Amino acid sequence: MASRKITRIALTSLLTVLVLVTAALGGVGWYYSGELLEPAPAPRDHRETALGADGGNVVLAESEATTRRGTFGLVWPGGAAKVGGVAARGNGRVERPLLEGAAPPEGTRVRVESNVHEGDPKTALGLVHSEVAVPSELGDLPAWFVPAERDTWVITVHGRGASREEALRVVPQLHGAGLPVLLITYRNDAGAPASPDGLYHLGDTEWRDVEAAIGYARSRGARDVVLYGWSMGGAIIGQTLARSSSAALVRGVVLDSPVTDWTQTLDLQARNRGVPTWLTPVAELVSGWRAGIDFDRFDLVRNPPAVKPPTLLFHGSADGTVPAQSSRDLATAAGGLGWPLRYVEIPGAGHTSGWNVATDTYRAALGDFLTRSIGVRAGS
């Protein structure tokens, strides 16, 4: 009798431990699935300090952000500016040339952004544009349309938590090449319809909004399109190529810091948070259950799309959000997949900041791609 009682206690204890462990894993998975799926704007903290101006330079307190190589935007409550590369540095001060806007007053808390323009194409770039609505299955999606003479349109797809402004830095070059540009929103963006469950689907449903944008472009005279995506916008474009009946109309693709494998991306973000990567499958399991997502379909190496247009792929070697390795893997596999793809890695660039860190290199690669693959002049 005693042995049976001991066995019963042991089994009960084991069962209790299993229940507690399962509950803990489920809680962790639910938390990280929320971080992944629940729409929220990118953090807008103003962590840096302006120290005034010195001649034509903005002076900033020295930090990792204010010493980054390249051209960046400065944003603060009620103001914005564009600054160039580091001109001088020392004694806790960093000087950067003021390229656009006015210098923030001394003591102003500012944010350094890869987006170098704020506003719409007219206010930010001086380009004529229209506010248009793209009809979708969920309702009208706000978009900016910058007209030009050619019948190949560029459709830009911003990243998770970002906005249409993410694409503004490349619009002058595209417009200079004669390409009309449609800067879209998609479900769960500010001003756009929410998804039925209120969650991001990481590209698994958002591709339908890109398909709607292709249909809109065709109805307004576009013969074909170029898709241009940043970060999660790359995952959305990948699913458009794989699943849309309009994929054959895609003449070319440009991807900047794209998600081409969500598992690798989640592993990196787990490491950034000090979380064991063996929890990634738990987060995927819970996210898949909450939003009906099949994470395997996003791996473009193992599950490439049937339609593989000429593609230009940018990634920064110092990207701490989406691993450059995933783009390297796709570039290595592209030849065997029959995918005409050129990979340009920008040394030292962080997430979606290749244009900022190496503007000339980025613009030259984009111009060459437009000329060779799309058949248009390089643009200004």
N, C-alpha and C positions, 0 to 999 in steps of 0.2 A: 504493500500500500504506500509506504513511504517513497519508494522509487517512482511509483506512478505520479505521486504528488509532485516530486522534484521535476519529473519530465514535463508535467503539465505547467508548472511554473516557468520552466526554461522555455517551453514553446510560446507561452503567453508573453514572456519577456522579449523573445526574438520577434514575435509578431508586432509587439509594441514598437520596438526599435525600427522595424521595417516601415511601419506606418509613419513614424516620426521622420525618418530619412526621406521617404517618398513625399511627405508633406513639405519638408524643407526644400527639396529639389523642385517641387512644383511651385513653391513660393518664389524661389530664385528665378525659375524659368518664366513665371508670370511677370516678375519685375522687369527682366531684361526684354521680354516680348513687348512690354509696354513702352520701354525706351525705344524700341525698334518700330513699333506699329502705330503708336498714338501720335497724331499730328501735333507738331509744336514748331514755332519759328526757331531758327538758329539763335543761340545765345547772343544777346546784344549788350554785353557788359562793356563799359568804358574803363579799361584797366590801365591805360598809359596816361602819361602826364605831359602836356605841352608846356614848354618853358619860354614861349614867345617866338620872336623872329630875329634873324640876324642877316640884314641885307635881303637877298632873295631866297634865303633858306628858312625853313621851319625848324625850330629847335625843340627836341623832345628829350625826356629823361631816358637814359639808356636802359634797354631791356632786350630780351630775346626778340620780341615783336618789332621794336623800333629799329633794330639793326639788321633786319632781313635784307638780303640783296634784291634789288629790283624796284619796280614801280608799283606803288600801292595807293589805296584810298585811305584818307583819314576822315573819320566821322565822329561828330559829337552832337549833343542836343542842340538843334537849331543850325547846324552847319556841316559842311563837308569840303574836302579839298583833295587834290591829287598831288602826291610827292614822288620825286625821283629817288635814285639810289643814294646811298650814304656818301655825303660830301666831306664830312669831318666827324671825328669821334674822339672823345677824351673827357676826363674829369666828370664822368657820369652824364655827359651830354652827347646827343647825336644831332647832326645837322643834315637835313635833306632838302634839296631844291624844291621850291613851290612851283608846280607845273600848272595847276588850275585852282581857282577859288582863292579864298583869303586864309591867312594863317590864323589858327585858333588863338584866342587870347591866352596870356600867361596864366598857368594854373588850371586850365581847362582839362578835364578828363576826356580822353579820346580813345577811339578804337581803330586799329589798323586792319584794313580789309583788302582781300583780293579783288573785290568789286571796286573798280576805280571810278565808277559813275553812279550817281543817284538821280532818280527821276525817270522820265520817259525819253524816247529817242529825240524828241524836239528839245526838251529842256536840258538834257545831258549832252547831246551830240549835235544839235542844230539840224536834225534831219526831219523832213516832213514825214508824218505817219498818221495812221488812222487807228482809232479805238474800234475794234471789231469784236464780234461774238461768234465763236465756233460752236455750231450745234452739236451736242453729244447726246448719248443715251441718258445722261443724268440732267441735262439742261445746258444752257449756254455757258461756254467757257470764255472768259475775257482774254483778249490777245491784242498785241500791238502789231500792226502791219506797216512795214517800211517798203514802199514801192520802188521798183526799178524796172529796166526794160526787158530783161530776159524772161523766158518762160520756164526756167528751172528755179523753183523757190527753195529757200533754206528754212527749215522749221527747227527752232531751238527748244530744247527740253532741259530745264534747269534741274538741279539736284534737290535732295530731300531737305525741307525746311528753308530752302532758298526761294528766289523769286525770279521774275523775268529779267530783272536788272543784271543777273549773273551773266547774261549773254551780251550786254551792251558793249563790252570792250572789244568784241570781234565784229560788231555790226559795221563799223566804218570800212573795214577791209572787204567784207562781203558786199556791201553796197557799192564800193568802188569797183568791184568786179562785175557790176551790173545785175546782181542777184537780189530779187525781192526777198525780204526776211519776215517771217511770221514768228513772233516771240509769244509762245503759248503759256497758258496755265493748264493745270490738270486737277482732277478731283482732290478735294481737301485743301487746295490753295486758298488764300484769302480772296474772297470775291467769287470763287468757283463753287459749284455744288459739292456737298460732302458725299463720300461713298455711303452706300446704304448702312454699313456697320460703323461708319465714322472712323475707320482705320486705314492707314496706308497698307497697300498690298505689295509694296516693294517692286512694282512693275508687272505683277501678275494680273492686274485689271487696268492699271493706268495706261497700258499700251493702247487700249481702246480709245483713249482720248487723243493719242497721237494719230491713230487711224482716222478719227473724226477730223483732225487738222489736215491730214492728207486729202480727205474728201473735200474739205472746204477749199483747199488750194486748187484742186482740180476744177471745182465748180466756178472758180474765179479766173480760170485761164492757164493754170500751171500745167505743163506737159509732164513734168516729173519733179522730184524733190530730192534735196539733200537733208539728212537728219543730223543734227549737231547736239550732242548731249554731254552734260557734266554729271559726274558722280552717279547717284541713283538714276539720273536721266539716261545714263548708259545702259543700265539694266532694263529700263523701260524700252529703249530702242532695240535692245537685243530681243525682247519679247515681241516687239512689233515685227521685226524681221522673221521671227519664227512662226508667228501665229496670225498675222494680219493678211487678209485677202488683197490688201493694197501694197504689200511688200514689193511686188514687181515694179512699182512706180518709183522705188527708192534708187536714185542714180549713184549716190555716194553717202558715206557716213563719216562724221568726225566725232571722236570720243575723247573726252578730257577727264582724266582720273576716274575712269568708269568702274562701276561694280560689274565685274564679269564672272564673279563667283561669290555668292553671299557667305558661304562657309568660311572662306579665307578672310573675308572682311570682318565677320563676327569673331573669328579667332584673334585677329589683330586688336579689335576693340576690347575683347576680354583681357588680353595682355595689358592694354593701356590702363585698365581698371584694376589690375592685380587679381583678376579672376581666372581660375584654372580653365584652360581651353577645353578640357573634357566636359565642361558645362555647355559648350556651344550646341551639341546635339539636343540638350534639354531645352535650350532657348528656341531652337528650330522646331522641336516637337510641339511646344506650347504655342509658338507663333503659327505653326501650320494648323493647329487645332482651332485657334482663335480666328484666323483669317483664310483658312482653306488653301494655304500656300504649299506648293511642292518645291522645296529648295533645290532639288537636283536639276530642275529644268533651267535654272539660272546659270549653271556651269557651262559657259560657251565653248570650253575645250571638249568636254565629254558630250555635250548636247548642242552642237552648233546649229544655227538656223539654216533652213534650206536655202534661203536667199542670202547671198554673201556679196554685197556690192563692194566696190573699192572703198577701203577704209583707212583713215588716218587716225592713229592712236597716240595720244600724249599722256605721259604720266611723270610725276616728279619722284625722284629717288628718295626724298625725305617725307613722303606722304605718310602721315600718322593716322589717317582715317580709313583709307582704302589702300591695301598693300600694292605697291608697284609690282610685286612678284606675280600677282594675278594677271597683269597686263603683259609682263614678260612671258608668262606661260602661254598666253593666247598668241603672242607674236611668234613664239617658237613653233607652236602647233599650226599656225595659219597655212604654211605651205602645204602640209599634208592634208589639210582640210579643204584645199582648193579655194582659199580665201585671200584675195589680193589685198594685203594689209601692210602698211608701213608703220613702224613703231619709232617714236621719238621720245627718248627719256631725257628729262631735264634735271641735271645734277643739282642737288640741294633744294629743289622746289618742294613745297608742301602741297597739301590737298588743293586741287584746282588752281594752283598759283604758278603753273608753268609759263603762262603768258606774262605774268608779272616779273618773274625772275629772269627770264631770257626772252624778252619781247621780240628781238630781231630774229632769233632762231625760230621762235614759234611762228611769227608772221611769214618767214621765208618758207617754212615747211607747209603752212597752210596755202600760201600762194602757189607753190609748186604743185600741191595736190589739186587745187582748183584748175590749174592749167593742164596738167597731165591726165587727170582722171575725170574731170568734169568738162574740160574743154573750154574754159574761160580764161581771160587774162587775169593776172595775179591780183589786180586791184591796188588801191592806194593805202 
